[in-house]
Amino acid sequence: MSNKTLGCLGVVLVTALCASLLVNVSFLASKGTNGSSTDAAGPAETLHESLVRKASSGSEKKIALIPLRGIISAAEPGNVGLTAIDDLKLQLEQAAADKQVAAVVLAIDSPGGEVTASDILYKAVRRVRDDSGKPVVVSMGSLAASGGYYVACGASWVLAHENTFTGSIGVIMQSLNYEQLFGKLGLETLTFKSGAFKDMLSGSRPMRDEEKAYVQAMIMQTYDQFVGIVAQERHLPEADLRKGVADGRVVSGKDALGAKLVDQLGGIEEAYAKAMELANAQGASVIRYESGFKLGRLLRMLGQSEQARVQVDLAASLAPKLETGRMYYLPSLFAH
């Protein structure tokens, strides 16, 4: 065997040994601190600060910029906590606890998402506003609709661009009926259930009238909560909302201002200025939070890469796929 071959073999063996060591250390690290939810006693870790804008006039005060982007879902894995929702809560909690942070700018660019996840974030935003007394200013991007708007209602002040898509105050749940397709293929679903409503969203048969009424009542119960929060936070008559803009429609930022769903038109610069004004923190620096390097996170990334597939699906990239049995705060154009 040539020296060149032996050298290559040695490199392979050393690489394999290092990879094995990394996997084992990563496993121990993930068992220790990584992956713990912020719902547990104490935060998972302290996030690192990254400077977005330097302070002027020697100010020691800070404005924390926290982004909320994409679908609001507890199914999305987090970088620090178990889920992306945990990560956002941790950022809000750290901003609230830091005495140098005078205000929070929550940059929302989201079509909405799961009902429960949206409610969790709304309450987390409201806690910063009410419990810490620090202003929370929402800066809406291209999209802050349905669940995105729900979260924004917890803020002290809401800004939108003229062309932001927002509103979409409503709830949606979908199911797929494939009974006729099964019939053409000669397939049949056999179901054994403990009660009449156990398979009420099954696509293998038509829904009974009492099942439709039950699901619709659940939808309206969740919708009532949404409208009630908008009415309370925006100081608007609930009856007028129900008869008007709270029918699920998406509105522009300009129309949202006219309907008093937002407080001001503007972008992120105006949001910084408003946060400094409300917090009496002129010249404050702007910071954002980042998670540090964690071996457990690297392990998850390596595990995901092994299962990765190259797939081009334009429709899937533009809109989320709704799961049967889940309620969503989403515009209808995102439901498929």
C-alpha positions as CSV (number, residue, x, y, z in Angstrom):
1,M,0.0,0.0,0.0
2,S,1.4,3.4,-1.0
3,N,2.3,6.2,1.4
4,K,-0.3,8.3,-0.3
5,T,-3.1,5.7,0.3
6,L,-2.0,5.4,3.9
7,G,-2.1,9.1,4.3
8,C,-5.6,9.4,2.9
9,L,-6.7,6.5,5.2
10,G,-5.3,8.3,8.2
11,V,-7.1,11.5,7.4
12,V,-10.4,9.5,7.1
13,L,-9.8,7.8,10.4
14,V,-9.0,11.0,12.2
15,T,-12.0,12.7,10.7
16,A,-14.3,9.9,11.8
17,L,-12.9,9.9,15.3
18,C,-13.4,13.7,15.6
19,A,-17.0,13.3,14.3
20,S,-17.7,10.6,16.8
21,L,-16.3,12.7,19.6
22,L,-18.3,15.7,18.5
23,V,-21.5,13.6,18.4
24,N,-21.0,12.3,21.9
25,V,-20.1,15.7,23.4
26,S,-23.1,17.2,21.6
27,F,-25.4,14.6,23.0
28,L,-24.2,15.3,26.6
29,A,-24.6,19.0,26.0
30,S,-28.1,18.7,24.6
31,K,-29.1,16.5,27.6
32,G,-27.7,19.2,30.0
33,T,-28.9,22.7,28.9
34,N,-29.9,22.8,25.3
35,G,-33.5,22.3,24.3
36,S,-35.0,23.4,27.6
37,S,-38.1,25.4,27.3
38,T,-38.4,28.9,28.6
39,D,-41.6,27.7,30.4
40,A,-39.3,25.8,32.8
41,A,-38.0,27.4,36.0
42,G,-35.7,30.1,34.7
43,P,-34.6,30.9,31.1
44,A,-32.7,28.4,29.0
45,E,-29.7,30.8,28.5
46,T,-28.8,34.5,28.2
47,L,-28.8,35.5,24.6
48,H,-25.9,37.5,23.2
49,E,-26.4,41.1,22.1
50,S,-25.6,42.4,18.6
51,L,-25.4,46.1,17.9
52,V,-27.7,47.3,15.2
53,R,-27.1,51.1,15.7
54,K,-24.7,52.9,18.0
55,A,-26.0,55.2,20.7
56,S,-25.7,59.0,20.3
57,S,-25.0,61.6,23.0
58,G,-23.4,59.0,25.2
59,S,-26.8,57.4,26.1
60,E,-26.5,54.0,27.9
61,K,-30.1,53.1,27.1
62,K,-31.0,50.5,24.6
63,I,-33.9,49.6,22.3
64,A,-34.3,45.9,21.7
65,L,-35.2,44.9,18.2
66,I,-37.0,41.6,18.1
67,P,-38.1,40.1,14.8
68,L,-41.2,37.9,14.3
69,R,-41.1,36.4,10.8
70,G,-42.9,33.6,9.0
71,I,-45.6,31.3,10.2
72,I,-46.4,31.4,13.9
73,S,-46.1,27.8,14.9
74,A,-45.1,25.8,17.9
75,A,-44.0,23.1,15.5
76,E,-41.0,25.2,14.3
77,P,-37.8,24.2,16.2
78,G,-36.0,26.8,18.2
79,N,-32.3,27.7,18.4
80,V,-32.3,27.9,22.2
81,G,-35.7,26.6,23.5
82,L,-37.7,23.7,22.2
83,T,-39.6,25.9,19.7
84,A,-39.3,29.2,17.9
85,I,-42.1,30.4,20.2
86,D,-39.8,29.7,23.2
87,D,-37.0,31.7,21.5
88,L,-39.2,34.7,21.0
89,K,-40.5,34.6,24.6
90,L,-36.9,34.4,25.8
91,Q,-36.0,37.5,23.8
92,L,-38.9,39.4,25.3
93,E,-38.2,38.2,28.8
94,Q,-34.5,39.3,28.5
95,A,-35.5,42.7,27.2
96,A,-38.0,43.1,30.1
97,A,-35.4,42.1,32.7
98,D,-32.5,44.3,31.3
99,K,-32.6,47.7,33.1
100,Q,-30.7,49.3,30.3
101,V,-33.4,48.3,27.7
102,A,-35.9,51.1,27.6
103,A,-38.2,49.8,25.0
104,V,-38.8,47.0,22.5
105,V,-39.4,47.2,18.7
106,L,-41.2,44.1,17.5
107,A,-40.7,43.8,13.8
108,I,-43.5,41.6,12.4
109,D,-43.6,40.1,8.9
110,S,-45.9,37.2,9.3
111,P,-49.2,35.9,7.7
112,G,-50.2,34.5,11.1
113,G,-50.4,30.9,12.2
114,E,-51.6,28.7,14.9
115,V,-54.3,30.0,17.3
116,T,-52.6,28.9,20.5
117,A,-49.1,30.0,19.4
118,S,-50.4,33.4,18.5
119,D,-52.1,33.8,21.8
120,I,-49.0,32.8,23.7
121,L,-46.9,35.5,21.9
122,Y,-49.6,38.1,22.3
123,K,-49.6,37.5,26.1
124,A,-45.8,37.6,26.2
125,V,-45.8,41.0,24.4
126,R,-48.5,42.3,26.7
127,R,-46.5,41.2,29.8
128,V,-43.5,43.3,28.7
129,R,-45.8,46.3,28.1
130,D,-47.8,46.0,31.4
131,D,-45.5,44.3,33.9
132,S,-42.2,46.0,33.1
133,G,-43.8,49.2,32.0
134,K,-41.5,49.3,28.9
135,P,-43.2,50.4,25.6
136,V,-43.5,47.9,22.9
137,V,-43.7,49.3,19.4
138,V,-44.7,47.1,16.5
139,S,-43.2,47.7,13.1
140,M,-45.2,45.9,10.4
141,G,-43.4,44.7,7.3
142,S,-45.1,43.5,4.1
143,L,-47.4,41.2,6.0
144,A,-48.8,41.3,9.6
145,A,-52.2,39.6,9.1
146,S,-54.4,37.5,11.3
147,G,-52.2,35.9,13.9
148,G,-49.5,38.5,13.1
149,Y,-52.1,41.2,13.9
150,Y,-53.3,39.3,17.0
151,V,-49.7,39.5,18.4
152,A,-49.4,43.2,17.5
153,C,-52.5,44.0,19.6
154,G,-50.3,43.5,22.7
155,A,-48.1,46.4,21.8
156,S,-48.1,50.0,23.1
157,W,-48.0,51.5,19.5
158,V,-48.4,50.0,16.1
159,L,-46.9,51.2,12.8
160,A,-47.6,49.8,9.3
161,H,-46.4,50.7,5.8
162,E,-49.1,52.1,3.5
163,N,-49.0,48.8,1.5
164,T,-48.7,46.4,4.5
165,F,-51.2,43.6,4.3
166,T,-52.8,43.4,7.8
167,G,-56.1,42.8,9.5
168,S,-57.6,39.4,8.5
169,I,-59.4,39.2,11.8
170,G,-60.8,35.7,11.7
171,V,-60.3,32.0,12.2
172,I,-60.0,29.1,9.7
173,M,-60.0,25.3,9.9
174,Q,-59.9,23.0,6.9
175,S,-60.3,19.3,6.1
176,L,-60.1,17.4,2.9
177,N,-62.8,15.0,1.7
178,Y,-61.5,12.2,-0.5
179,E,-64.5,9.9,-0.3
180,Q,-65.3,9.9,-4.0
181,L,-61.6,9.4,-4.9
182,F,-61.5,6.4,-2.7
183,G,-64.6,5.1,-4.4
184,K,-63.0,5.3,-7.8
185,L,-59.9,3.5,-6.6
186,G,-61.9,0.8,-4.8
187,L,-60.6,1.8,-1.4
188,E,-62.5,2.0,1.8
189,T,-61.7,3.3,5.3
190,L,-62.6,1.2,8.3
191,T,-63.0,3.2,11.5
192,F,-63.5,2.0,15.0
193,K,-64.3,4.8,17.4
194,S,-65.4,5.3,21.0
195,G,-67.9,8.1,20.3
196,A,-69.9,9.7,17.6
197,F,-67.6,12.7,17.2
198,K,-64.3,11.0,17.4
199,D,-63.7,11.0,13.6
200,M,-65.6,14.1,12.8
201,L,-62.9,15.6,10.5
202,S,-62.3,12.3,8.6
203,G,-62.1,12.9,4.9
204,S,-63.4,9.4,4.1
205,R,-67.1,10.4,4.6
206,P,-69.3,13.5,4.5
207,M,-69.6,15.5,7.8
208,R,-72.9,15.2,9.6
209,D,-74.9,18.4,10.2
210,E,-74.3,18.1,14.0
211,E,-70.6,17.8,13.4
212,K,-70.5,20.9,11.2
213,A,-72.4,22.8,13.8
214,Y,-70.0,21.7,16.5
215,V,-66.9,22.7,14.6
216,Q,-68.5,26.0,13.6
217,A,-69.2,26.7,17.2
218,M,-65.6,26.1,18.1
219,I,-64.5,28.4,15.3
220,M,-66.8,31.2,16.5
221,Q,-65.7,30.8,20.1
222,T,-62.1,31.4,19.0
223,Y,-63.2,34.2,16.8
224,D,-65.0,35.9,19.7
225,Q,-61.7,35.9,21.6
226,F,-59.9,37.5,18.7
227,V,-62.5,40.2,18.2
228,G,-62.7,40.8,21.9
229,I,-58.9,41.4,22.1
230,V,-59.0,43.8,19.2
231,A,-61.9,45.7,20.6
232,Q,-60.2,45.9,24.0
233,E,-56.6,46.8,22.9
234,R,-57.6,49.2,20.1
235,H,-60.5,50.8,22.1
236,L,-63.0,50.0,19.3
237,P,-66.7,49.0,19.7
238,E,-66.9,45.3,19.3
239,A,-70.2,45.5,17.5
240,D,-68.8,47.8,14.8
241,L,-65.8,45.5,14.3
242,R,-68.1,42.5,13.7
243,K,-70.2,44.4,11.2
244,G,-67.2,45.8,9.5
245,V,-63.5,45.1,9.2
246,A,-63.4,42.0,11.4
247,D,-65.0,39.8,8.8
248,G,-61.7,38.1,7.8
249,R,-60.8,40.7,5.1
250,V,-57.1,41.7,4.5
251,V,-56.6,45.5,4.5
252,S,-53.7,47.7,3.5
253,G,-51.8,49.7,6.1
254,K,-53.5,52.9,4.9
255,D,-57.0,51.4,5.3
256,A,-55.9,49.9,8.7
257,L,-55.0,53.4,9.9
258,G,-58.4,54.6,8.8
259,A,-60.1,51.8,10.7
260,K,-57.9,52.5,13.8
261,L,-56.3,49.1,13.6
262,V,-52.9,50.7,13.6
263,D,-51.6,54.0,15.1
264,Q,-49.2,55.4,12.5
265,L,-47.9,54.8,9.0
266,G,-44.1,54.4,8.7
267,G,-41.2,51.9,8.7
268,I,-38.6,50.7,11.0
269,E,-36.9,54.1,11.4
270,E,-40.2,55.6,12.6
271,A,-40.6,52.7,14.9
272,Y,-37.2,53.4,16.5
273,A,-38.1,57.1,16.9
274,K,-41.4,56.3,18.5
275,A,-39.9,53.8,20.9
276,M,-37.3,56.4,22.0
277,E,-40.1,59.0,22.4
278,L,-42.3,56.7,24.5
279,A,-39.5,55.5,26.6
280,N,-37.8,59.0,27.0
281,A,-34.7,57.4,25.6
282,Q,-33.5,59.8,22.9
283,G,-30.2,58.7,21.3
284,A,-30.4,55.1,22.6
285,S,-28.6,52.3,20.9
286,V,-30.5,49.6,19.0
287,I,-29.6,46.0,19.7
288,R,-30.8,42.6,18.8
289,Y,-30.4,39.2,20.4
290,E,-28.6,36.2,19.0
291,S,-28.0,32.7,20.4
292,G,-24.5,31.6,21.0
293,F,-22.9,28.6,19.4
294,K,-24.3,25.4,21.0
295,L,-23.1,21.8,20.2
296,G,-26.7,20.5,20.6
297,R,-27.9,22.9,18.0
298,L,-25.1,21.7,15.6
299,L,-26.2,18.1,16.2
300,R,-29.8,18.9,15.3
301,M,-28.5,20.7,12.1
302,L,-26.4,17.7,11.2
303,G,-29.3,15.3,11.8
304,Q,-31.6,17.4,9.6
305,S,-29.0,17.6,6.8
306,E,-28.8,13.9,6.6
307,Q,-32.5,13.8,5.8
308,A,-32.6,16.8,3.6
309,R,-34.0,16.6,0.1
310,V,-33.7,19.0,-2.8
311,Q,-37.3,19.9,-3.8
312,V,-38.6,22.9,-5.7
313,D,-42.2,23.7,-4.7
314,L,-43.1,27.3,-5.4
315,A,-46.6,27.0,-4.0
316,A,-45.4,25.4,-0.7
317,S,-42.8,28.1,-0.3
318,L,-45.5,30.9,-0.6
319,A,-48.2,29.4,1.6
320,P,-48.3,27.0,4.6
321,K,-50.1,23.7,4.4
322,L,-52.9,23.7,7.0
323,E,-53.0,20.6,9.1
324,T,-56.4,18.9,9.7
325,G,-57.8,19.5,13.2
326,R,-55.8,22.7,13.9
327,M,-57.3,26.2,14.0
328,Y,-55.4,29.1,12.5
329,Y,-55.3,32.8,12.4
330,L,-54.5,33.0,8.7
331,P,-55.9,34.9,5.6
332,S,-57.8,32.7,3.3
333,L,-55.3,33.1,0.5
334,F,-52.8,31.2,2.6
335,A,-55.1,28.2,3.1
336,H,-54.7,25.3,0.7
